[in-house]
């Protein structure tokens, strides 16, 4: 009972919810040309420092550390499609050094790969608190098999229910609106690698948490997820300040 009370206090003090909503985000994945990563980071940081001149919300820059083929993720909330594609904001973004540059722009002299999407994700306040309060992020990108998009979303939501049964933060869930080949990506937020490793709990507790969340058992969570996927990529990333 004491452990349960401690977990409830921890979760309520964090006050961050992870569920997918109608809130829109713009996300860009970039791989730098060999030898150009630091120059590309500096250029994006310049834009972020002056983001008020180009858009209305704060962008966050995450740097891949291991596990996937991209180097950088730029992500920020959007107020609406209409506002984002309005002439006023389109003209503002055209003045930036990195946002939505036209084909053949000098920006692409530093970029070997770019993938962009507009996605639906968590409430802005929850997203911003996590991005401001933590430094290590686990990012997983999923492409569903045909006919499995809905089931994949339910699996990601069920995994967050599983996490809620013990001392583990949920993942933010983002679903594609348009612009990329993948369907869903999630972001988990952590203080450091020790935090990422998670709490030490018994198999019995973990297995019961999985069953309570709707899984056959804790050993079946990964295999069930893989049965829904065409592709899966993940990485640990750190916030670039």
C-alpha positions, 0 to 999 in steps of 0.5 A: 500500500505504501508503494502504491501511494508513493506512485500516485504522489509521483504521477500526480506531481508530474502532471503530464498526460501522454494521450493523443489529442487533436493538437497538431505538431510539425516534425522534421527529421534530418540527416546531415551531410558527412562533416556538416552536423555541427554546422547544421545544428548551429544553423537550426539553433539560430532559427530557434533563438529567433523563432518569434520572427518565423512562427508562433510556438517554440521549436525543440531540437533533439539530437540522435545518439544511437539506433536510427539513421537520422541525426536531428529532430525538430518538433513544435506545436501548431495552432491550426492548419489554417494558421500554419498555411496562412500567407502571414506565417508562410512569409515569416517562415520564408525568412528563416534559414532552415524552415521549408526551404525551396528545392535546391536551396543552399540549406540542402548543401548540408542535408543528406536526408529530410523527412517531414510530417504534420502529426496529432499529439498530446496537449501543448502544455504537457508536451512543453513541460516534458521537453523543458523538464527532461534531457533524454528522450526515447523515440520510436517510429512505427509503420503499420501493416495494412489494416493495422493502423487502428490496432497499432494505436490501441497497442501504444495506448495499452502500453501506457496503461501498462506503464501507469501500473507502476513507477514509469512515465507514459509515452507521448503518442503522435499519429500522422496527419500527412507528410510521411510514410510512417504512421505513429511515433512515440516519445518517452522522456527521462532524466538520464540513462538510469531513469530510462532503465526504469524501476526495479520491479518483480516479474509478477508485478510486471506481468500482472500490470501487463494483463491489467492493461489487456496484454496476454502477459509482459513477455507478449508485449513486444511480440504482439507489437511486432505482429502489427508492424511493417517497420520500426525504428528507435533511438535515444536522443538528447535535447540540444540547448 
